[in-house]
Amino acid sequence: MGNWMFRLGAVALLALGVVLLVPQAGPRSALVLFFGGLLVVAGFGLAWRQVRDGQVIDRYRHAVEHLGSEQAEVRLGGLRELELIAQDSVRSRLLVDATLGDFLRDRSPWTEHLTEPAGERPTPLEQDVRAALAILTRPGAEVDLSHVDLRGVELGRQELAGAVIRRSNLAGARLLGARLDGCALDATDLRDADLRGASLREASLRGACLEGTDLRAADLTDADLRGADMRAHNLDKAVLTGARVNRGTLWPPDFTPARVSASLFSD
């Protein structure tokens, strides 16, 4: 229904524009000719937009079909096509980002609870998983990596502000200097991760596990740490000003706020 209405609109604009441009009973005024030309241009613009959107839909459909292939090379081809679609069509970026997130949850899911041992990844990340992750973590993307197994992943220096990474496994991940401001990392496993110099301002880490994590010089200003396991390997020079904690927040035995420039707000 929407496509037909779109087509009728383009045809109507073109027809009306032609009527105004072509003399019927006498010469037309400059204003009428101007509006006639404007309507013709608008009609052609709408028609072209419909053709272009139809092409994008076809490309997207074929790319998604390729993602379901059993052949790695075919899946990689689908991912490359999705990347091109996101670059060519700004309106398609959100759809592509959501598709990539679902692809990662299908190819590398994480459904275990934090009480289970994190464990080392038995095999490296598959090539298509790495490719999808590289596309999804590009600047400006809407990143949702919830329920994904990313143990040992390399995301150092990445711009991931505002990303949603709930209930995922990032144990042993290398996030040196990553920008994670405002991220939702609730109930995510960050055991033994490298977060040196990372920015986690206003991030939500409720119920997350950072046991053994290297948090040297990390910025957790105004972060939500309620129920988080903060028994990090190293908290030297970490900034916890305004961080929100409660009785469920766990700290290393020798932890004192004075060591890490902390002014904690406790519920």
C-alpha positions, 0 to 999 in steps of 0.5 A: 500500500505504501509503495503504491501511494508513493508511486501515485504521489510521484506521478501526480507531481509530474502530471501537475507540473507538466500541466502547468508548464505546457500552455493550454489557452495562452502564455503562462506567467513566470510564477506558474512556470516556476511552480510547474518546473518545481513540481516536475523536479519533485516528481522525478526526485520521488520516483528516483527515491523509490527506485533507489529504496527498492534497490536497497531493499533487494540488496538487503534481502540478498545479504541477509540470505547470505548470512544464513549460508553454511559457507563462511565465504558466502557469509562474509560476502553478505557482511560486506554487502551490509556494510556497503548498504549502511554506507550508501543509505543513512536510513538503512544504518539502524537496520543494518546495525540491528541485523549485525547484532542478531547475527553475532548473537546467533554465531557467538551466543552467550547464555550462561550466568555469571556464577559459572566460570568464565573460562578461556575461549576454546577457539579464536573468534570465527572470521565472520564474527570478527568481520561483523564486529568490525562493521558494528563497532564503526563510528556512529553505529548503534551497538547492541552486543548483549548476550554475545560471547566475546571472550578475549576480544580486542577492542582497544581504543574503540569508540563505543560510547552508549553501546548496549552490552548486557549479559555478555562475556568479555572475560579477558577482553582487551579494552585498553583506552576504550571509550565506554561512556554511558554503556550498559554493561549490566551483568556482563562478565569482565573478569581479567579484562584489560581496562587500563585507561578506559573511560566508563563515565556514567556507565551502568555496571550493575551486577557486572563482574570485574574480578581480576580486571586491570582498571589502572587509570580507568575513569568510572566517574558517576558509574553505577556499580551497584551489585558489581564485583569490583575486586579488580586486579589493580585500581591504582589511579582509577577515578570513582568520583560520584560512583554509585554503590550499595552493600552488594558492591564488592571491593578488594580487601585493601581498597580505600576510596582515598587511593583512587580519588573516590567520592562514592554514593551509597544506597 
